[in-house]
């Protein structure tokens, strides 16, 4: 498993423990909704690091504050 993919799975677990609603789409992507309020982010698993960077940017827009 690539490092980026491992980081994405770790991020999914972190989001769930923070109260975000994370569901798997039929396409294999992940849909993330905040515990309160509007917004949704679709996370795709990509071997490129730029995908993870973009995902983090969108998650911060819906209120996600990464730990540490």
Secondary structure, 3 states (H helix, E strand, C coil): CCHHHHHHHHHHHHHHHCCCEEEECCCCCEEEECCCCCCCEEECCCCCHHHHHHHHHHHHHCCCCCCC
